[in-house]
Amino acid sequence: MELFDVALFDNDFYKMIFRFGINISFLTLIIRYLYYKNARNKEYFFTYYMIGVIVFFLCFTLKKFELDLGMALGLFAIFGILRYRTNSIEIKEMTYLFVIIGVSVINSLANKKMSYAEILTANSVVVIALYLTEWFWTLKHLVSKVVIYEVIENIKPENYDLLKADLEERIGVEIQQINIGDVDFLKDTAEITIRYENGNS
């Protein structure tokens, strides 16, 4: 049956639902049980899920038009360089974004030449690789925390020691790393990400 020369239903619907189930399952493993468990950052939780879902359906839909390899790689590159102008994205969050996009593209664009066993293996390898690298990272027991800092003079590179000493005195931990984020000169505040050993908290 057709409506306005468009089929109301075809067998690809079942394929789409099955592959979406695979995709959302592996996205949940990556986002909820790997990223969020270690980062405890809800800011990207919604973003990663929605990008994964949209990329999957976009690529699955575009596959109907029999795009060539160059076009597919072009679309992948466009999403790969995606950035939000409101906030800078740290390397780890950008890496997870790239992983989410890559997994969704794999699950949606795989054709008949690629079996479901290969698709599941590819997804599993990505999850295992993330788990191993996250496990290696947590061996350092580093905790990340974002603080709003008001002594604007101390964020200058030459005042790094003053900034570190001031933050350590206020928070009561030995800080291993400091990253300066957004700076608001109107309010004389800066968003600073600090990393410290979990054992000190």
N, C-alpha and C positions, 0 to 999 in steps of 0.2 A: 504494500500500500504506500501511496505517495501523497504528500501535501505540498502543493505549489512546486511540483517537480522535484521534491526532496523526499527520500525514503524515510518513513516513520521509524523503521527498525531494520538493523542488519546484524549479522552474527559477530561483528567486531565489538558490539556492546559488551558481550560476555568477556571477550579478551581484554577490553579496557578495564572492566571491573576487577578481573583477576589480577591484572598487572598493577592496578592501583592498590589493591590489597597488599601485594608484595612490597610496593614502594612505600606505603604508609607504615608498614611493619618495620622495615629497615630504617626509615626516618625516625621512628619512635625510639629504636635502639640507639641510634646515633645522637639524637637531640636530648631525649629524656634521661637515658641511662648512661651516656658517655659525657656529653657536653655539660648538661645541667648538673649532674651529680658532682662534677669537679669544679665547675665555674660558679655555680649558684647564682647565675646572672639571668634574671627573667627578661631583661631588655631584648635579647635576641631570640627568646623562646618562641614567641608569636611569629617573628620575622622568618625564622628558619622553616617553620611548618608551612607558612603561606607561600613562601618562595618555592619550596619543594613541590607543593600541590599545584601551583600555577605552572611551573616549568614542566611538570609531568603532562598535564592536560594540553598545554600549548604544543609541546613536541609531538604528543600522540595525535593531535588534530592536524598539525602540519604534515605529518607523515602520510596522510591521505593524499597530499598533493605531489608525492613522489619527488621530494626535494633531492638535489644531488648532494654529494659529500661536501662540496665547497660551501653551499648554503647552510648545511647543518653545522659545520664547524664555525661559520660566521655567527650563527645564532648563539652557539655555545660561547664564543668569544665575547659577544655583547653582554651576556649575563655574567661571564667570568670577570669582567672589569666593572661590574656594577658597584657603585658607591653611593652612600647617602651624604648629602652635603651638610646636613645638620650636625653630625658628629663624625669624628674620625674613627675608623674601625681598626682595632688592633690586629696584629698578624694572626693570632690564634683564631679570633672570630672570623677573619677573612678566609682562613684556611677551611674552617667548618662550613662557611658559606659556599666555597668552591666544591667541597665534598657533597653538600646537599644538592647542589645543581648537577654535579656529575652523576650521582646516583640516580636522580630523577630522569636525567637524559638517557642513561643506560637502560633503565626499566621501561621507558616509553618508546625508544627508537629501535630496540632490538627487533630484528626481523626473523623470518622463518629459518634462516641459516644459523641462528643461535638458539640452542635448546634452553628449556627452563632450568635444566641442571647447570648450564653455564651461567645463566643470569643469576641464579641463587649463589653460585660459587663466587662470582664477581662481587656481589653485594656482601657476602660473608667475609671475603678477604679484606674489603674496605673496613668493615666493622672490627675485625681482628686487629688490623693494623692500627686503627684508632685506639683500641683498647690497650695495646702494648705500649704505644707512645704515651698515652695518658698515664698508664701505670708507671712508666719510667719517669715521667714528669713529677708525679706525686711522691716519688722516692725522696725528693727534696723537701717534701712537706711544706710547700710554699702556698700561702693564702693570699688572694688578691682582694683588695678593698679600695673603694673610691671614696675620697674625702674632699670636702670643700675647704680650701685654705685661703685665709684672708690677708696674710702678710705678703703682699704682692712683690715686694722687693726681693724676697728670698728665692723666687723662682728663676732668677737670673743664673746662668751657668756658673759664674764666678762665686755665687753664694750657695752652691750645692751643699757644702758641709754645714752651713747654718740651717738650711732647710731640713736636712736629714736629722740634725741634732734636735731641732724644734719639734719635728714630727715624732721622733722617738720619745721625747720627754712627755709629750701630750698623750700619746697612745700607749706608751709603756711597753713597746716591743722593739726588737732590733730589726731595722728595715734593711732588706737585701737589695731592693730595686725601687726606683721612683720614676714614674712617667708623668710628664706634664700634659694635661689635656686642654680643654677649652679654657680660655682666660677672658674674664669679664672686667674690663678696665673701668666701666661705669660703677660697678659695685666693689671694685678692688678685690675680686675673688678669683680663684683658679681651681679647676677640677683636677685633682691629682690622684693617680692610681699607685698605690703602694703594694709591695709584695714582701711578706715576712714569713718566717718559719712557723708552722702550725704549733709546734711545741711551746712557743712563747706566748700564745694567745690564752 
